[in-house]
Amino acid sequence: MEFHWPWAFFLLPLPWIIRAFLPPLKMEQAALKVPSLSPWQLSKNTRSKRQTTNNLSGWLLPLTLWIALVGALARPYQMGEIVQMPVSGRDLMLAVDISQSMEIEDMRLNNKPANRLAVVKQVVSQFIEQRSGDRMGLILFGSNAYLQAPLTFDARTVSTFLNEAQIGLAGKKTAIGDAIGLTIKRLQNNPEQSRVMILLTDGANTAGEIEPLKAAELAASNGVKIYTIGLGADVMEVSSFFGTRKVNPSRDLDENALREIARQTGGAFFRARDTEELQKIYQFIDDLEPTEKDPQIYRPQQSLFHWPLAIAFIISLLIALQQRFSRLSAGGHV
């Protein structure tokens, strides 16, 4: 516990100083003549209780009341644990394709066959955890583009929303242009030098209202830098009636469009054919768009002055009640 105004404790001896320098107040009472003192004589037990009550109301409760008031005036507080404040970084929007083609199992995860979305979830979640200091958002797109998580410093929530995404949730087709348009809308009111989008897809634009290259022009005019990633293996063995044969599962990937989108916006195009390449790409982007490394820290303060103030209030009530009962008791004896 610490105090904002520790000098307030110098006021503790103030009542004794006042008592020492000021003469006591003399109360003049009228004389009363009575034939006998017996009605006013108290038993020994009664006198003992009266003396204890007088001591309690005379110095103990007022002393405690004064200490509590001075303690509240000193403004006690308790320091909390050190908290790291998010540092100023990028406003980074992740756009992830969850169209039907993302269920193709042409990737490997932990040495086991895995579909494209499962690999993306693992790699991108690791990327999100490394970007402390960035405000991150998540857009999922298929036939339509949806804002799954607005820009936030809460990277864990963004990662959770990504891991909960399901193939086909936004439709079977691919609306790349709409995803870019939605990103522009969410970033246009943010500082221009920090607007970054990472667009990951495994196909070509087959849906939506905006053409990808037109959307790229709008992004460039709004200062949004786009990094595009084309996902999918070049070769995959599939089983058929005549045995196994090799096919290209990425034949629908429009690399030229993704490369042009990146060029127009000042970003870069990357090709991810397996899990390792995808990890390297996100690491490379992490190096290209560094965040601040010196976080701001603070320690929250919890004010405690209300506790001694509450004690002072309760003691005031006790003193008032005690004096009230003393008067009633004195009146009864008379």
PLY file of the C-alpha trace (Angstrom):
ply
format ascii 1.0
element vertex 334
property float x
property float y
property float z
element edge 333
property int vertex1
property int vertex2
end_header
0.00 0.00 0.00
1.19 3.50 -0.86
-0.18 7.01 -0.34
-0.70 9.92 -2.73
-0.52 12.47 0.10
1.57 10.95 2.91
2.07 14.42 4.42
-1.50 14.19 5.70
-0.27 12.02 8.59
1.42 15.13 10.04
-2.12 16.17 11.00
-2.50 13.25 13.44
-1.31 15.19 16.57
-3.49 18.22 15.68
-6.26 17.45 18.28
-3.70 17.15 21.10
-2.03 20.41 20.01
-5.37 22.20 20.06
-6.18 20.72 23.49
-2.80 21.83 24.86
-2.99 25.44 23.70
-6.69 26.17 24.08
-8.28 26.32 27.58
-11.08 23.84 28.26
-14.63 25.09 27.91
-16.30 25.70 31.28
-19.94 24.71 31.55
-21.96 26.68 34.13
-24.84 24.75 35.66
-27.54 25.95 38.04
-27.34 24.65 41.62
-29.99 22.20 42.70
-30.91 21.72 46.35
-32.26 18.31 47.30
-33.09 16.81 50.72
-31.24 13.55 49.97
-28.71 12.22 47.41
-29.94 8.67 47.53
-32.00 8.82 44.30
-28.91 9.92 42.40
-26.49 7.47 43.94
-25.43 4.71 41.49
-24.36 1.23 42.33
-20.73 0.21 41.85
-21.55 -1.82 38.71
-23.49 1.06 37.22
-20.64 3.48 37.90
-18.17 1.02 36.32
-20.29 0.70 33.18
-20.76 4.47 33.02
-17.00 4.99 33.35
-16.30 2.45 30.57
-18.84 4.15 28.34
-17.36 7.54 29.06
-13.89 6.29 28.21
-15.18 4.77 24.98
-16.99 7.89 23.87
-14.49 10.25 25.43
-11.31 9.24 23.61
-11.24 5.79 21.98
-13.93 6.24 19.32
-12.99 9.87 18.51
-9.34 8.84 18.27
-10.18 6.05 15.84
-12.43 8.43 13.90
-9.64 10.99 13.54
-7.10 8.37 12.42
-9.54 7.04 9.81
-10.22 10.55 8.45
-6.51 11.34 8.20
-5.93 7.96 6.54
-8.60 8.74 3.92
-7.08 12.19 3.36
-3.70 10.57 2.64
-5.33 8.82 -0.37
-4.05 5.25 0.03
-3.77 3.12 -3.10
-2.45 -0.25 -4.17
-0.29 -0.82 -7.24
-1.37 -3.58 -9.63
0.69 -5.88 -11.78
2.71 -4.44 -14.65
0.64 -4.32 -17.85
2.10 -3.95 -21.32
0.22 -1.52 -23.52
-0.09 -2.32 -27.22
2.54 -0.42 -29.16
1.90 1.53 -32.33
2.19 -0.85 -35.27
0.34 -1.67 -38.48
-3.37 -1.82 -39.20
-3.18 -5.25 -40.81
-6.19 -6.91 -42.41
-6.04 -10.63 -43.16
-8.28 -11.85 -45.98
-8.58 -15.64 -46.13
-10.28 -17.65 -48.85
-12.70 -20.26 -47.44
-14.32 -21.26 -50.73
-15.03 -24.88 -51.62
-11.63 -25.42 -53.23
-9.89 -24.90 -49.88
-10.89 -28.43 -48.90
-8.46 -29.98 -51.45
-5.96 -32.14 -49.56
-2.78 -31.28 -51.43
-0.89 -30.14 -48.31
0.78 -31.91 -45.43
0.50 -30.99 -41.77
2.59 -32.82 -39.16
3.59 -35.33 -41.87
-0.06 -36.15 -42.58
-2.25 -35.16 -45.55
-4.29 -32.03 -44.79
-6.58 -29.71 -46.67
-5.52 -26.18 -47.50
-7.60 -24.43 -44.86
-6.18 -26.56 -42.04
-2.65 -25.55 -43.05
-3.66 -21.91 -43.34
-5.17 -21.96 -39.85
-1.97 -23.22 -38.27
0.46 -21.01 -40.17
-1.59 -17.82 -39.99
-2.35 -18.33 -36.28
1.39 -18.42 -35.60
1.81 -15.27 -37.67
-0.93 -13.52 -35.69
0.72 -14.38 -32.37
4.00 -12.81 -33.53
2.42 -9.50 -34.51
2.16 -7.95 -31.04
1.53 -4.23 -31.41
-0.49 -4.49 -34.63
-4.20 -3.96 -34.87
-5.39 -6.96 -36.81
-8.65 -7.77 -38.52
-9.99 -10.81 -40.34
-12.05 -11.06 -43.52
-13.34 -14.43 -44.71
-14.51 -14.65 -48.29
-16.05 -17.13 -50.67
-18.96 -16.13 -52.89
-19.23 -13.11 -50.54
-16.80 -11.32 -48.29
-17.55 -10.96 -44.58
-15.79 -9.04 -41.83
-15.20 -11.71 -39.22
-13.12 -9.59 -36.81
-12.69 -5.78 -36.95
-9.31 -4.22 -36.32
-8.27 -5.00 -32.76
-5.21 -5.46 -30.56
-6.78 -8.71 -29.30
-4.77 -11.12 -31.46
-6.13 -14.13 -29.58
-9.69 -13.33 -30.62
-8.68 -12.93 -34.27
-6.87 -16.28 -34.14
-9.93 -17.90 -32.55
-12.24 -16.61 -35.27
-9.86 -17.94 -37.93
-9.69 -21.38 -36.33
-13.50 -21.51 -36.16
-13.88 -20.80 -39.89
-15.43 -23.57 -41.97
-15.09 -24.29 -45.68
-18.08 -23.07 -47.66
-19.32 -20.82 -44.85
-19.16 -17.80 -47.18
-20.16 -19.72 -50.32
-18.45 -22.01 -52.80
-17.10 -19.39 -55.22
-14.33 -16.77 -54.80
-14.94 -13.02 -54.53
-11.42 -11.58 -54.43
-12.48 -8.11 -55.55
-15.14 -7.85 -52.83
-12.61 -8.86 -50.18
-10.29 -6.06 -51.29
-13.18 -3.58 -51.38
-14.25 -4.50 -47.85
-10.67 -4.08 -46.65
-10.47 -0.59 -48.17
-13.66 0.36 -46.38
-12.32 -0.82 -43.02
-8.90 0.84 -43.41
-9.70 4.13 -45.10
-10.04 6.08 -41.84
-6.77 4.78 -40.42
-3.26 6.28 -40.76
-2.20 5.86 -44.38
1.32 4.61 -43.68
-0.01 1.65 -41.68
-2.66 0.19 -44.03
-1.65 -3.36 -44.94
-3.65 -6.27 -46.36
-2.58 -9.90 -46.74
-4.78 -11.67 -49.29
-4.63 -15.46 -49.42
-6.52 -17.43 -52.05
-6.24 -20.64 -54.05
-8.31 -19.67 -57.08
-9.48 -16.94 -59.41
-12.19 -14.34 -59.01
-15.47 -16.08 -59.84
-17.99 -14.01 -57.87
-18.60 -10.58 -56.41
-19.47 -7.13 -57.69
-15.96 -5.66 -58.01
-13.26 -6.82 -60.38
-9.98 -7.56 -58.56
-7.86 -5.20 -60.67
-10.38 -2.38 -60.26
-10.35 -3.03 -56.53
-6.55 -2.91 -56.61
-6.70 0.56 -58.20
-8.98 1.74 -55.41
-6.65 0.22 -52.84
-3.65 2.01 -54.35
-5.48 5.35 -54.34
-6.38 4.81 -50.68
-2.84 3.90 -49.64
-3.56 0.22 -48.92
-0.61 -2.07 -49.54
-1.61 -5.62 -50.52
0.49 -8.75 -50.21
-1.05 -11.58 -52.23
-0.46 -15.29 -51.64
-1.42 -17.98 -54.13
-1.96 -21.26 -52.29
-1.92 -24.79 -53.67
0.42 -27.53 -54.86
1.45 -27.84 -58.51
1.23 -31.62 -58.54
-1.07 -34.03 -56.74
-1.67 -37.75 -57.17
-5.28 -38.84 -57.33
-6.75 -42.32 -57.51
-9.04 -43.37 -60.33
-10.45 -46.53 -61.91
-7.28 -46.88 -63.95
-4.91 -46.35 -60.96
-3.21 -43.17 -59.81
-2.48 -40.18 -61.95
-0.93 -36.76 -61.42
-3.01 -33.62 -61.71
-2.47 -29.91 -61.10
-4.83 -28.94 -58.23
-3.93 -25.26 -58.69
-4.93 -24.96 -62.33
-7.62 -22.41 -61.41
-5.21 -20.14 -59.54
-4.95 -16.76 -61.29
-1.32 -15.90 -60.54
-1.23 -13.04 -63.04
-4.10 -11.22 -61.34
-2.58 -11.70 -57.88
0.79 -10.47 -59.11
-0.80 -7.38 -60.68
-2.78 -6.60 -57.52
0.43 -6.65 -55.50
2.30 -4.53 -58.06
-0.35 -1.82 -58.22
-0.51 -1.43 -54.44
3.22 -1.61 -53.70
3.05 -5.04 -52.12
4.40 -8.38 -53.30
3.11 -11.67 -54.70
4.06 -15.01 -53.19
3.44 -18.59 -54.25
2.89 -21.20 -51.52
2.95 -24.79 -52.77
3.33 -26.45 -49.38
3.29 -25.74 -45.66
6.98 -24.84 -45.47
6.69 -22.26 -48.24
3.65 -20.71 -46.61
5.51 -20.40 -43.30
8.47 -18.73 -45.02
6.15 -16.30 -46.80
4.54 -15.12 -43.60
7.96 -14.83 -41.98
9.13 -12.74 -44.92
6.07 -10.48 -44.63
6.75 -10.17 -40.92
10.24 -8.89 -41.76
8.94 -6.51 -44.43
6.38 -4.95 -42.09
8.12 -4.77 -38.70
6.35 -3.70 -35.54
7.71 -1.55 -32.74
9.85 -3.56 -30.31
9.67 -1.30 -27.25
6.24 -1.77 -25.64
4.82 0.82 -23.27
4.12 -0.43 -19.78
2.06 0.87 -16.89
0.91 -0.28 -13.47
-2.77 0.26 -12.68
-3.64 1.90 -9.36
-6.53 0.84 -7.18
-7.72 3.61 -4.83
-8.38 2.50 -1.24
-9.39 5.79 0.43
-13.03 4.73 0.56
-12.23 2.06 3.18
-10.96 4.41 5.93
-13.70 6.85 4.93
-16.32 4.12 5.47
-14.76 3.29 8.84
-14.97 6.97 9.84
-18.63 7.08 8.84
-19.45 3.96 10.89
-17.61 5.32 13.93
-19.52 8.62 13.63
-22.76 6.66 13.77
-21.54 4.73 16.81
-20.60 7.93 18.63
-23.99 9.47 17.87
-25.85 6.35 19.03
-23.72 6.06 22.17
-24.39 9.66 23.14
-28.07 9.18 22.46
-28.28 6.12 24.71
-26.26 7.91 27.40
-28.78 10.75 27.51
-31.69 8.31 27.67
-29.97 6.36 30.43
-29.27 9.51 32.44
-32.89 10.61 32.09
-34.12 7.22 33.31
-32.04 7.43 36.48
-33.42 10.85 37.28
0 1
1 2
2 3
3 4
4 5
5 6
6 7
7 8
8 9
9 10
10 11
11 12
12 13
13 14
14 15
15 16
16 17
17 18
18 19
19 20
20 21
21 22
22 23
23 24
24 25
25 26
26 27
27 28
28 29
29 30
30 31
31 32
32 33
33 34
34 35
35 36
36 37
37 38
38 39
39 40
40 41
41 42
42 43
43 44
44 45
45 46
46 47
47 48
48 49
49 50
50 51
51 52
52 53
53 54
54 55
55 56
56 57
57 58
58 59
59 60
60 61
61 62
62 63
63 64
64 65
65 66
66 67
67 68
68 69
69 70
70 71
71 72
72 73
73 74
74 75
75 76
76 77
77 78
78 79
79 80
80 81
81 82
82 83
83 84
84 85
85 86
86 87
87 88
88 89
89 90
90 91
91 92
92 93
93 94
94 95
95 96
96 97
97 98
98 99
99 100
100 101
101 102
102 103
103 104
104 105
105 106
106 107
107 108
108 109
109 110
110 111
111 112
112 113
113 114
114 115
115 116
116 117
117 118
118 119
119 120
120 121
121 122
122 123
123 124
124 125
125 126
126 127
127 128
128 129
129 130
130 131
131 132
132 133
133 134
134 135
135 136
136 137
137 138
138 139
139 140
140 141
141 142
142 143
143 144
144 145
145 146
146 147
147 148
148 149
149 150
150 151
151 152
152 153
153 154
154 155
155 156
156 157
157 158
158 159
159 160
160 161
161 162
162 163
163 164
164 165
165 166
166 167
167 168
168 169
169 170
170 171
171 172
172 173
173 174
174 175
175 176
176 177
177 178
178 179
179 180
180 181
181 182
182 183
183 184
184 185
185 186
186 187
187 188
188 189
189 190
190 191
191 192
192 193
193 194
194 195
195 196
196 197
197 198
198 199
199 200
200 201
201 202
202 203
203 204
204 205
205 206
206 207
207 208
208 209
209 210
210 211
211 212
212 213
213 214
214 215
215 216
216 217
217 218
218 219
219 220
220 221
221 222
222 223
223 224
224 225
225 226
226 227
227 228
228 229
229 230
230 231
231 232
232 233
233 234
234 235
235 236
236 237
237 238
238 239
239 240
240 241
241 242
242 243
243 244
244 245
245 246
246 247
247 248
248 249
249 250
250 251
251 252
252 253
253 254
254 255
255 256
256 257
257 258
258 259
259 260
260 261
261 262
262 263
263 264
264 265
265 266
266 267
267 268
268 269
269 270
270 271
271 272
272 273
273 274
274 275
275 276
276 277
277 278
278 279
279 280
280 281
281 282
282 283
283 284
284 285
285 286
286 287
287 288
288 289
289 290
290 291
291 292
292 293
293 294
294 295
295 296
296 297
297 298
298 299
299 300
300 301
301 302
302 303
303 304
304 305
305 306
306 307
307 308
308 309
309 310
310 311
311 312
312 313
313 314
314 315
315 316
316 317
317 318
318 319
319 320
320 321
321 322
322 323
323 324
324 325
325 326
326 327
327 328
328 329
329 330
330 331
331 332
332 333
